[in-house]
Amino acid sequence: MCEANAYLKDGENEVLFMESVDIIEPYENGLKLMDIFGKQMFIQARIKDMTLLNHRIILERTDIK
């Protein structure tokens, strides 16, 4: 399987955001993620790091405050 888990960077920690991510699309001010079951989530973030061999995607928020 080629899907990966997406984690959200929270300070020094990484919090699981979505499991079994299959598709990531740039979308307006962030990213749209879709898992292997068709569930979609949107987050105002950018990809900070991706290690596909380890099935990990690290996201970093880009929220405008």
PDB file of N, H, CA, C and O in Angstrom:
ATOM      1  N   MET A   1       0.832  -1.180   0.000  1.00  0.00           N
ATOM      2  CA  MET A   1       0.000   0.000   0.000  1.00  0.00           C
ATOM      3  C   MET A   1       0.878   1.245   0.000  1.00  0.00           C
ATOM      4  O   MET A   1       1.963   1.246   0.581  1.00  0.00           O
ATOM      5  N   CYS A   2       0.409   2.301  -0.650  1.00  0.00           N
ATOM      6  H   CYS A   2      -0.473   2.301  -1.122  1.00  0.00           H
ATOM      7  CA  CYS A   2       1.205   3.513  -0.794  1.00  0.00           C
ATOM      8  C   CYS A   2       0.682   4.689   0.024  1.00  0.00           C
ATOM      9  O   CYS A   2       1.287   5.762   0.006  1.00  0.00           O
ATOM     10  N   GLU A   3      -0.404   4.517   0.726  1.00  0.00           N
ATOM     11  H   GLU A   3      -0.895   3.646   0.740  1.00  0.00           H
ATOM     12  CA  GLU A   3      -0.945   5.642   1.496  1.00  0.00           C
ATOM     13  C   GLU A   3      -0.054   5.949   2.697  1.00  0.00           C
ATOM     14  O   GLU A   3       0.756   5.126   3.123  1.00  0.00           O
ATOM     15  N   ALA A   4      -0.228   7.155   3.226  1.00  0.00           N
ATOM     16  H   ALA A   4      -0.887   7.824   2.880  1.00  0.00           H
ATOM     17  CA  ALA A   4       0.583   7.618   4.357  1.00  0.00           C
ATOM     18  C   ALA A   4      -0.321   8.272   5.390  1.00  0.00           C
ATOM     19  O   ALA A   4      -1.463   8.624   5.092  1.00  0.00           O
ATOM     20  N   ASN A   5       0.183   8.432   6.585  1.00  0.00           N
ATOM     21  H   ASN A   5       1.111   8.146   6.827  1.00  0.00           H
ATOM     22  CA  ASN A   5      -0.524   9.162   7.629  1.00  0.00           C
ATOM     23  C   ASN A   5      -0.040  10.600   7.637  1.00  0.00           C
ATOM     24  O   ASN A   5       1.153  10.859   7.474  1.00  0.00           O
ATOM     25  N   ALA A   6      -0.962  11.539   7.826  1.00  0.00           N
ATOM     26  H   ALA A   6      -1.931  11.329   7.958  1.00  0.00           H
ATOM     27  CA  ALA A   6      -0.626  12.961   7.877  1.00  0.00           C
ATOM     28  C   ALA A   6      -0.634  13.412   9.325  1.00  0.00           C
ATOM     29  O   ALA A   6      -1.580  13.148  10.067  1.00  0.00           O
ATOM     30  N   TYR A   7       0.434  14.096   9.719  1.00  0.00           N
ATOM     31  H   TYR A   7       1.203  14.310   9.116  1.00  0.00           H
ATOM     32  CA  TYR A   7       0.588  14.606  11.075  1.00  0.00           C
ATOM     33  C   TYR A   7       0.677  16.117  11.025  1.00  0.00           C
ATOM     34  O   TYR A   7       1.268  16.683  10.106  1.00  0.00           O
ATOM     35  N   LEU A   8       0.088  16.766  12.014  1.00  0.00           N
ATOM     36  H   LEU A   8      -0.392  16.305  12.761  1.00  0.00           H
ATOM     37  CA  LEU A   8       0.111  18.218  12.114  1.00  0.00           C
ATOM     38  C   LEU A   8       1.155  18.619  13.142  1.00  0.00           C
ATOM     39  O   LEU A   8       1.110  18.182  14.292  1.00  0.00           O
ATOM     40  N   LYS A   9       2.089  19.449  12.723  1.00  0.00           N
ATOM     41  H   LYS A   9       2.126  19.804  11.789  1.00  0.00           H
ATOM     42  CA  LYS A   9       3.146  19.933  13.617  1.00  0.00           C
ATOM     43  C   LYS A   9       2.522  20.883  14.629  1.00  0.00           C
ATOM     44  O   LYS A   9       1.870  21.858  14.257  1.00  0.00           O
ATOM     45  N   ASP A  10       2.726  20.591  15.914  1.00  0.00           N
ATOM     46  H   ASP A  10       3.256  19.798  16.216  1.00  0.00           H
ATOM     47  CA  ASP A  10       2.191  21.407  17.006  1.00  0.00           C
ATOM     48  C   ASP A  10       3.339  21.686  17.961  1.00  0.00           C
ATOM     49  O   ASP A  10       3.557  20.940  18.916  1.00  0.00           O
ATOM     50  N   GLY A  11       4.075  22.764  17.701  1.00  0.00           N
ATOM     51  H   GLY A  11       3.898  23.369  16.925  1.00  0.00           H
ATOM     52  CA  GLY A  11       5.278  23.038  18.474  1.00  0.00           C
ATOM     53  C   GLY A  11       6.319  21.989  18.158  1.00  0.00           C
ATOM     54  O   GLY A  11       6.723  21.829  17.006  1.00  0.00           O
ATOM     55  N   GLU A  12       6.754  21.273  19.180  1.00  0.00           N
ATOM     56  H   GLU A  12       6.426  21.403  20.116  1.00  0.00           H
ATOM     57  CA  GLU A  12       7.730  20.194  18.986  1.00  0.00           C
ATOM     58  C   GLU A  12       7.050  18.849  18.735  1.00  0.00           C
ATOM     59  O   GLU A  12       7.716  17.872  18.394  1.00  0.00           O
ATOM     60  N   ASN A  13       5.731  18.794  18.903  1.00  0.00           N
ATOM     61  H   ASN A  13       5.190  19.588  19.180  1.00  0.00           H
ATOM     62  CA  ASN A  13       4.981  17.548  18.760  1.00  0.00           C
ATOM     63  C   ASN A  13       4.383  17.417  17.375  1.00  0.00           C
ATOM     64  O   ASN A  13       4.224  18.400  16.650  1.00  0.00           O
ATOM     65  N   GLU A  14       4.054  16.188  17.021  1.00  0.00           N
ATOM     66  H   GLU A  14       4.183  15.390  17.610  1.00  0.00           H
ATOM     67  CA  GLU A  14       3.336  15.888  15.788  1.00  0.00           C
ATOM     68  C   GLU A  14       2.069  15.136  16.170  1.00  0.00           C
ATOM     69  O   GLU A  14       2.130  14.067  16.777  1.00  0.00           O
ATOM     70  N   VAL A  15       0.916  15.707  15.808  1.00  0.00           N
ATOM     71  H   VAL A  15       0.868  16.576  15.315  1.00  0.00           H
ATOM     72  CA  VAL A  15      -0.382  15.136  16.157  1.00  0.00           C
ATOM     73  C   VAL A  15      -0.994  14.526  14.902  1.00  0.00           C
ATOM     74  O   VAL A  15      -1.035  15.167  13.852  1.00  0.00           O
ATOM     75  N   LEU A  16      -1.469  13.287  15.010  1.00  0.00           N
ATOM     76  H   LEU A  16      -1.436  12.766  15.863  1.00  0.00           H
ATOM     77  CA  LEU A  16      -2.091  12.618  13.867  1.00  0.00           C
ATOM     78  C   LEU A  16      -3.283  13.432  13.384  1.00  0.00           C
ATOM     79  O   LEU A  16      -4.191  13.729  14.161  1.00  0.00           O
ATOM     80  N   PHE A  17      -3.284  13.791  12.110  1.00  0.00           N
ATOM     81  H   PHE A  17      -2.546  13.549  11.479  1.00  0.00           H
ATOM     82  CA  PHE A  17      -4.377  14.565  11.524  1.00  0.00           C
ATOM     83  C   PHE A  17      -5.306  13.667  10.708  1.00  0.00           C
ATOM     84  O   PHE A  17      -6.528  13.783  10.797  1.00  0.00           O
ATOM     85  N   MET A  18      -4.716  12.770   9.912  1.00  0.00           N
ATOM     86  H   MET A  18      -3.723  12.675   9.840  1.00  0.00           H
ATOM     87  CA  MET A  18      -5.533  11.893   9.073  1.00  0.00           C
ATOM     88  C   MET A  18      -4.739  10.637   8.730  1.00  0.00           C
ATOM     89  O   MET A  18      -3.551  10.703   8.414  1.00  0.00           O
ATOM     90  N   GLU A  19      -5.413   9.496   8.798  1.00  0.00           N
ATOM     91  H   GLU A  19      -6.378   9.443   9.055  1.00  0.00           H
ATOM     92  CA  GLU A  19      -4.781   8.228   8.458  1.00  0.00           C
ATOM     93  C   GLU A  19      -5.073   7.848   7.018  1.00  0.00           C
ATOM     94  O   GLU A  19      -6.050   8.310   6.428  1.00  0.00           O
ATOM     95  N   SER A  20      -4.225   7.009   6.461  1.00  0.00           N
ATOM     96  H   SER A  20      -3.431   6.634   6.940  1.00  0.00           H
ATOM     97  CA  SER A  20      -4.413   6.403   5.135  1.00  0.00           C
ATOM     98  C   SER A  20      -4.663   7.434   4.043  1.00  0.00           C
ATOM     99  O   SER A  20      -5.554   7.259   3.211  1.00  0.00           O
ATOM    100  N   VAL A  21      -3.876   8.510   4.043  1.00  0.00           N
ATOM    101  H   VAL A  21      -3.152   8.652   4.718  1.00  0.00           H
ATOM    102  CA  VAL A  21      -4.018   9.558   3.022  1.00  0.00           C
ATOM    103  C   VAL A  21      -3.564   9.012   1.678  1.00  0.00           C
ATOM    104  O   VAL A  21      -2.481   8.440   1.555  1.00  0.00           O
ATOM    105  N   ASP A  22      -4.403   9.196   0.683  1.00  0.00           N
ATOM    106  H   ASP A  22      -5.283   9.661   0.783  1.00  0.00           H
ATOM    107  CA  ASP A  22      -4.113   8.720  -0.664  1.00  0.00           C
ATOM    108  C   ASP A  22      -3.855   9.881  -1.617  1.00  0.00           C
ATOM    109  O   ASP A  22      -3.016   9.773  -2.511  1.00  0.00           O
ATOM    110  N   ILE A  23      -4.571  10.997  -1.432  1.00  0.00           N
ATOM    111  H   ILE A  23      -5.252  11.085  -0.705  1.00  0.00           H
ATOM    112  CA  ILE A  23      -4.474  12.141  -2.342  1.00  0.00           C
ATOM    113  C   ILE A  23      -4.311  13.427  -1.534  1.00  0.00           C
ATOM    114  O   ILE A  23      -5.006  13.636  -0.539  1.00  0.00           O
ATOM    115  N   ILE A  24      -3.387  14.287  -1.970  1.00  0.00           N
ATOM    116  H   ILE A  24      -2.823  14.117  -2.778  1.00  0.00           H
ATOM    117  CA  ILE A  24      -3.246  15.634  -1.416  1.00  0.00           C
ATOM    118  C   ILE A  24      -3.311  16.596  -2.589  1.00  0.00           C
ATOM    119  O   ILE A  24      -2.560  16.462  -3.555  1.00  0.00           O
ATOM    120  N   GLU A  25      -4.212  17.567  -2.500  1.00  0.00           N
ATOM    121  H   GLU A  25      -4.822  17.676  -1.715  1.00  0.00           H
ATOM    122  CA  GLU A  25      -4.355  18.567  -3.557  1.00  0.00           C
ATOM    123  C   GLU A  25      -4.222  19.966  -2.969  1.00  0.00           C
ATOM    124  O   GLU A  25      -4.795  20.252  -1.917  1.00  0.00           O
ATOM    125  N   PRO A  26      -3.466  20.845  -3.642  1.00  0.00           N
ATOM    126  CA  PRO A  26      -3.470  22.243  -3.211  1.00  0.00           C
ATOM    127  C   PRO A  26      -4.867  22.802  -3.449  1.00  0.00           C
ATOM    128  O   PRO A  26      -5.465  22.526  -4.489  1.00  0.00           O
ATOM    129  N   TYR A  27      -5.392  23.569  -2.523  1.00  0.00           N
ATOM    130  H   TYR A  27      -4.906  23.793  -1.679  1.00  0.00           H
ATOM    131  CA  TYR A  27      -6.769  24.022  -2.612  1.00  0.00           C
ATOM    132  C   TYR A  27      -6.910  25.364  -1.919  1.00  0.00           C
ATOM    133  O   TYR A  27      -6.773  25.445  -0.698  1.00  0.00           O
ATOM    134  N   GLU A  28      -7.177  26.408  -2.669  1.00  0.00           N
ATOM    135  H   GLU A  28      -7.288  26.342  -3.661  1.00  0.00           H
ATOM    136  CA  GLU A  28      -7.320  27.762  -2.153  1.00  0.00           C
ATOM    137  C   GLU A  28      -6.165  28.112  -1.219  1.00  0.00           C
ATOM    138  O   GLU A  28      -5.029  28.231  -1.679  1.00  0.00           O
ATOM    139  N   ASN A  29      -6.421  28.281   0.079  1.00  0.00           N
ATOM    140  H   ASN A  29      -7.344  28.184   0.453  1.00  0.00           H
ATOM    141  CA  ASN A  29      -5.378  28.677   1.032  1.00  0.00           C
ATOM    142  C   ASN A  29      -4.834  27.507   1.835  1.00  0.00           C
ATOM    143  O   ASN A  29      -4.344  27.704   2.947  1.00  0.00           O
ATOM    144  N   GLY A  30      -4.907  26.311   1.308  1.00  0.00           N
ATOM    145  H   GLY A  30      -5.305  26.151   0.405  1.00  0.00           H
ATOM    146  CA  GLY A  30      -4.439  25.166   2.076  1.00  0.00           C
ATOM    147  C   GLY A  30      -4.371  23.906   1.249  1.00  0.00           C
ATOM    148  O   GLY A  30      -4.038  23.929   0.064  1.00  0.00           O
ATOM    149  N   LEU A  31      -4.696  22.800   1.904  1.00  0.00           N
ATOM    150  H   LEU A  31      -4.966  22.781   2.866  1.00  0.00           H
ATOM    151  CA  LEU A  31      -4.614  21.494   1.276  1.00  0.00           C
ATOM    152  C   LEU A  31      -5.902  20.715   1.487  1.00  0.00           C
ATOM    153  O   LEU A  31      -6.533  20.800   2.540  1.00  0.00           O
ATOM    154  N   LYS A  32      -6.277  19.961   0.475  1.00  0.00           N
ATOM    155  H   LYS A  32      -5.764  19.892  -0.381  1.00  0.00           H
ATOM    156  CA  LYS A  32      -7.387  19.023   0.610  1.00  0.00           C
ATOM    157  C   LYS A  32      -6.776  17.629   0.620  1.00  0.00           C
ATOM    158  O   LYS A  32      -6.044  17.261  -0.299  1.00  0.00           O
ATOM    159  N   LEU A  33      -7.077  16.849   1.660  1.00  0.00           N
ATOM    160  H   LEU A  33      -7.672  17.148   2.407  1.00  0.00           H
ATOM    161  CA  LEU A  33      -6.579  15.492   1.788  1.00  0.00           C
ATOM    162  C   LEU A  33      -7.736  14.523   1.646  1.00  0.00           C
ATOM    163  O   LEU A  33      -8.834  14.776   2.141  1.00  0.00           O
ATOM    164  N   MET A  34      -7.486  13.404   0.963  1.00  0.00           N
ATOM    165  H   MET A  34      -6.594  13.198   0.560  1.00  0.00           H
ATOM    166  CA  MET A  34      -8.500  12.373   0.815  1.00  0.00           C
ATOM    167  C   MET A  34      -7.878  11.032   1.192  1.00  0.00           C
ATOM    168  O   MET A  34      -6.774  10.704   0.758  1.00  0.00           O
ATOM    169  N   ASP A  35      -8.603  10.260   2.008  1.00  0.00           N
ATOM    170  H   ASP A  35      -9.500  10.527   2.361  1.00  0.00           H
ATOM    171  CA  ASP A  35      -8.080   8.954   2.394  1.00  0.00           C
ATOM    172  C   ASP A  35      -8.552   7.873   1.420  1.00  0.00           C
ATOM    173  O   ASP A  35      -9.278   8.164   0.470  1.00  0.00           O
ATOM    174  N   ILE A  36      -8.143   6.646   1.656  1.00  0.00           N
ATOM    175  H   ILE A  36      -7.553   6.410   2.428  1.00  0.00           H
ATOM    176  CA  ILE A  36      -8.453   5.550   0.735  1.00  0.00           C
ATOM    177  C   ILE A  36      -9.936   5.188   0.733  1.00  0.00           C
ATOM    178  O   ILE A  36     -10.394   4.447  -0.138  1.00  0.00           O
ATOM    179  N   PHE A  37     -10.690   5.709   1.707  1.00  0.00           N
ATOM    180  H   PHE A  37     -10.318   6.310   2.415  1.00  0.00           H
ATOM    181  CA  PHE A  37     -12.121   5.438   1.792  1.00  0.00           C
ATOM    182  C   PHE A  37     -12.964   6.569   1.214  1.00  0.00           C
ATOM    183  O   PHE A  37     -14.192   6.488   1.211  1.00  0.00           O
ATOM    184  N   GLY A  38     -12.305   7.634   0.718  1.00  0.00           N
ATOM    185  H   GLY A  38     -11.307   7.700   0.720  1.00  0.00           H
ATOM    186  CA  GLY A  38     -13.019   8.751   0.113  1.00  0.00           C
ATOM    187  C   GLY A  38     -13.313   9.898   1.070  1.00  0.00           C
ATOM    188  O   GLY A  38     -13.865  10.915   0.649  1.00  0.00           O
ATOM    189  N   LYS A  39     -12.962   9.763   2.342  1.00  0.00           N
ATOM    190  H   LYS A  39     -12.515   8.936   2.683  1.00  0.00           H
ATOM    191  CA  LYS A  39     -13.174  10.847   3.306  1.00  0.00           C
ATOM    192  C   LYS A  39     -12.237  12.001   2.943  1.00  0.00           C
ATOM    193  O   LYS A  39     -11.052  11.794   2.681  1.00  0.00           O
ATOM    194  N   GLN A  40     -12.792  13.226   2.931  1.00  0.00           N
ATOM    195  H   GLN A  40     -13.755  13.393   3.143  1.00  0.00           H
ATOM    196  CA  GLN A  40     -12.009  14.407   2.572  1.00  0.00           C
ATOM    197  C   GLN A  40     -11.933  15.369   3.747  1.00  0.00           C
ATOM    198  O   GLN A  40     -12.893  15.532   4.499  1.00  0.00           O
ATOM    199  N   MET A  41     -10.766  16.006   3.891  1.00  0.00           N
ATOM    200  H   MET A  41      -9.986  15.873   3.279  1.00  0.00           H
ATOM    201  CA  MET A  41     -10.585  17.020   4.922  1.00  0.00           C
ATOM    202  C   MET A  41      -9.789  18.167   4.311  1.00  0.00           C
ATOM    203  O   MET A  41      -8.922  17.956   3.463  1.00  0.00           O
ATOM    204  N   PHE A  42     -10.096  19.381   4.752  1.00  0.00           N
ATOM    205  H   PHE A  42     -10.800  19.553   5.440  1.00  0.00           H
ATOM    206  CA  PHE A  42      -9.374  20.564   4.310  1.00  0.00           C
ATOM    207  C   PHE A  42      -8.657  21.164   5.511  1.00  0.00           C
ATOM    208  O   PHE A  42      -9.199  21.195   6.616  1.00  0.00           O
ATOM    209  N   ILE A  43      -7.437  21.640   5.288  1.00  0.00           N
ATOM    210  H   ILE A  43      -6.997  21.615   4.390  1.00  0.00           H
ATOM    211  CA  ILE A  43      -6.691  22.296   6.354  1.00  0.00           C
ATOM    212  C   ILE A  43      -5.868  23.432   5.764  1.00  0.00           C
ATOM    213  O   ILE A  43      -5.283  23.300   4.688  1.00  0.00           O
ATOM    214  N   GLN A  44      -5.832  24.535   6.475  1.00  0.00           N
ATOM    215  H   GLN A  44      -6.307  24.642   7.348  1.00  0.00           H
ATOM    216  CA  GLN A  44      -4.987  25.648   6.071  1.00  0.00           C
ATOM    217  C   GLN A  44      -3.579  25.328   6.555  1.00  0.00           C
ATOM    218  O   GLN A  44      -3.205  25.657   7.681  1.00  0.00           O
ATOM    219  N   ALA A  45      -2.813  24.688   5.696  1.00  0.00           N
ATOM    220  H   ALA A  45      -3.117  24.421   4.782  1.00  0.00           H
ATOM    221  CA  ALA A  45      -1.482  24.226   6.054  1.00  0.00           C
ATOM    222  C   ALA A  45      -0.650  24.055   4.795  1.00  0.00           C
ATOM    223  O   ALA A  45      -1.147  24.126   3.671  1.00  0.00           O
ATOM    224  N   ARG A  46       0.632  23.828   5.029  1.00  0.00           N
ATOM    225  H   ARG A  46       1.035  23.770   5.942  1.00  0.00           H
ATOM    226  CA  ARG A  46       1.551  23.498   3.941  1.00  0.00           C
ATOM    227  C   ARG A  46       2.254  22.205   4.323  1.00  0.00           C
ATOM    228  O   ARG A  46       2.273  21.817   5.491  1.00  0.00           O
ATOM    229  N   ILE A  47       2.822  21.550   3.340  1.00  0.00           N
ATOM    230  H   ILE A  47       2.806  21.865   2.391  1.00  0.00           H
ATOM    231  CA  ILE A  47       3.596  20.347   3.612  1.00  0.00           C
ATOM    232  C   ILE A  47       4.969  20.780   4.105  1.00  0.00           C
ATOM    233  O   ILE A  47       5.707  21.463   3.394  1.00  0.00           O
ATOM    234  N   LYS A  48       5.301  20.385   5.305  1.00  0.00           N
ATOM    235  H   LYS A  48       4.702  19.831   5.882  1.00  0.00           H
ATOM    236  CA  LYS A  48       6.603  20.719   5.889  1.00  0.00           C
ATOM    237  C   LYS A  48       7.633  19.656   5.533  1.00  0.00           C
ATOM    238  O   LYS A  48       8.793  19.967   5.262  1.00  0.00           O
ATOM    239  N   ASP A  49       7.197  18.389   5.537  1.00  0.00           N
ATOM    240  H   ASP A  49       6.255  18.136   5.757  1.00  0.00           H
ATOM    241  CA  ASP A  49       8.117  17.283   5.281  1.00  0.00           C
ATOM    242  C   ASP A  49       7.307  16.068   4.842  1.00  0.00           C
ATOM    243  O   ASP A  49       6.194  15.845   5.319  1.00  0.00           O
ATOM    244  N   MET A  50       7.876  15.287   3.929  1.00  0.00           N
ATOM    245  H   MET A  50       8.780  15.467   3.542  1.00  0.00           H
ATOM    246  CA  MET A  50       7.239  14.049   3.508  1.00  0.00           C
ATOM    247  C   MET A  50       8.297  12.958   3.452  1.00  0.00           C
ATOM    248  O   MET A  50       9.357  13.130   2.849  1.00  0.00           O
ATOM    249  N   THR A  51       7.995  11.841   4.086  1.00  0.00           N
ATOM    250  H   THR A  51       7.135  11.701   4.576  1.00  0.00           H
ATOM    251  CA  THR A  51       8.868  10.673   4.020  1.00  0.00           C
ATOM    252  C   THR A  51       7.995   9.503   3.595  1.00  0.00           C
ATOM    253  O   THR A  51       7.421   8.810   4.435  1.00  0.00           O
ATOM    254  N   LEU A  52       7.897   9.288   2.310  1.00  0.00           N
ATOM    255  H   LEU A  52       8.363   9.850   1.627  1.00  0.00           H
ATOM    256  CA  LEU A  52       6.978   8.272   1.807  1.00  0.00           C
ATOM    257  C   LEU A  52       7.436   6.858   2.126  1.00  0.00           C
ATOM    258  O   LEU A  52       6.615   5.951   2.254  1.00  0.00           O
ATOM    259  N   LEU A  53       8.737   6.668   2.253  1.00  0.00           N
ATOM    260  H   LEU A  53       9.405   7.405   2.148  1.00  0.00           H
ATOM    261  CA  LEU A  53       9.238   5.352   2.639  1.00  0.00           C
ATOM    262  C   LEU A  53       8.702   4.964   4.016  1.00  0.00           C
ATOM    263  O   LEU A  53       8.424   3.793   4.274  1.00  0.00           O
ATOM    264  N   ASN A  54       8.558   5.962   4.902  1.00  0.00           N
ATOM    265  H   ASN A  54       8.784   6.913   4.692  1.00  0.00           H
ATOM    266  CA  ASN A  54       8.013   5.736   6.243  1.00  0.00           C
ATOM    267  C   ASN A  54       6.519   6.046   6.334  1.00  0.00           C
ATOM    268  O   ASN A  54       5.932   5.978   7.414  1.00  0.00           O
ATOM    269  N   HIS A  55       5.904   6.387   5.195  1.00  0.00           N
ATOM    270  H   HIS A  55       6.380   6.443   4.317  1.00  0.00           H
ATOM    271  CA  HIS A  55       4.462   6.659   5.121  1.00  0.00           C
ATOM    272  C   HIS A  55       4.051   7.807   6.041  1.00  0.00           C
ATOM    273  O   HIS A  55       3.033   7.713   6.726  1.00  0.00           O
ATOM    274  N   ARG A  56       4.837   8.900   6.064  1.00  0.00           N
ATOM    275  H   ARG A  56       5.664   8.977   5.507  1.00  0.00           H
ATOM    276  CA  ARG A  56       4.574  10.049   6.949  1.00  0.00           C
ATOM    277  C   ARG A  56       4.579  11.350   6.156  1.00  0.00           C
ATOM    278  O   ARG A  56       5.471  11.608   5.348  1.00  0.00           O
ATOM    279  N   ILE A  57       3.551  12.165   6.412  1.00  0.00           N
ATOM    280  H   ILE A  57       2.826  11.956   7.068  1.00  0.00           H
ATOM    281  CA  ILE A  57       3.451  13.512   5.850  1.00  0.00           C
ATOM    282  C   ILE A  57       3.313  14.456   7.039  1.00  0.00           C
ATOM    283  O   ILE A  57       2.423  14.284   7.872  1.00  0.00           O
ATOM    284  N   ILE A  58       4.188  15.446   7.119  1.00  0.00           N
ATOM    285  H   ILE A  58       4.911  15.586   6.443  1.00  0.00           H
ATOM    286  CA  ILE A  58       4.142  16.413   8.212  1.00  0.00           C
ATOM    287  C   ILE A  58       3.592  17.725   7.659  1.00  0.00           C
ATOM    288  O   ILE A  58       4.132  18.281   6.703  1.00  0.00           O
ATOM    289  N   LEU A  59       2.510  18.216   8.272  1.00  0.00           N
ATOM    290  H   LEU A  59       2.071  17.765   9.049  1.00  0.00           H
ATOM    291  CA  LEU A  59       1.868  19.460   7.863  1.00  0.00           C
ATOM    292  C   LEU A  59       2.153  20.549   8.887  1.00  0.00           C
ATOM    293  O   LEU A  59       2.337  20.275  10.073  1.00  0.00           O
ATOM    294  N   GLU A  60       2.186  21.792   8.406  1.00  0.00           N
ATOM    295  H   GLU A  60       2.037  22.015   7.443  1.00  0.00           H
ATOM    296  CA  GLU A  60       2.388  22.940   9.284  1.00  0.00           C
ATOM    297  C   GLU A  60       1.304  23.960   8.967  1.00  0.00           C
ATOM    298  O   GLU A  60       1.122  24.337   7.810  1.00  0.00           O
ATOM    299  N   ARG A  61       0.583  24.409   9.993  1.00  0.00           N
ATOM    300  H   ARG A  61       0.731  24.103  10.933  1.00  0.00           H
ATOM    301  CA  ARG A  61      -0.520  25.360   9.798  1.00  0.00           C
ATOM    302  C   ARG A  61      -0.041  26.663   9.172  1.00  0.00           C
ATOM    303  O   ARG A  61       1.070  27.126   9.434  1.00  0.00           O
ATOM    304  N   THR A  62      -0.909  27.250   8.333  1.00  0.00           N
ATOM    305  H   THR A  62      -1.811  26.874   8.121  1.00  0.00           H
ATOM    306  CA  THR A  62      -0.641  28.553   7.718  1.00  0.00           C
ATOM    307  C   THR A  62      -1.776  29.514   7.998  1.00  0.00           C
ATOM    308  O   THR A  62      -1.953  30.489   7.267  1.00  0.00           O
ATOM    309  N   ASP A  63      -2.557  29.257   9.051  1.00  0.00           N
ATOM    310  H   ASP A  63      -2.413  28.465   9.645  1.00  0.00           H
ATOM    311  CA  ASP A  63      -3.686  30.106   9.401  1.00  0.00           C
ATOM    312  C   ASP A  63      -3.252  31.562   9.518  1.00  0.00           C
ATOM    313  O   ASP A  63      -2.205  31.871  10.088  1.00  0.00           O
ATOM    314  N   ILE A  64      -4.062  32.436   8.975  1.00  0.00           N
ATOM    315  H   ILE A  64      -4.913  32.185   8.512  1.00  0.00           H
ATOM    316  CA  ILE A  64      -3.819  33.866   9.111  1.00  0.00           C
ATOM    317  C   ILE A  64      -4.578  34.345  10.345  1.00  0.00           C
ATOM    318  O   ILE A  64      -5.785  34.133  10.466  1.00  0.00           O
ATOM    319  N   LYS A  65      -3.853  34.995  11.263  1.00  0.00           N
ATOM    320  H   LYS A  65      -2.873  35.167  11.165  1.00  0.00           H
ATOM    321  CA  LYS A  65      -4.492  35.431  12.511  1.00  0.00           C
ATOM    322  C   LYS A  65      -4.763  36.908  12.492  1.00  0.00           C
ATOM    323  O   LYS A  65      -5.296  37.450  13.460  1.00  0.00           O
TER     324      LYS A  65
END
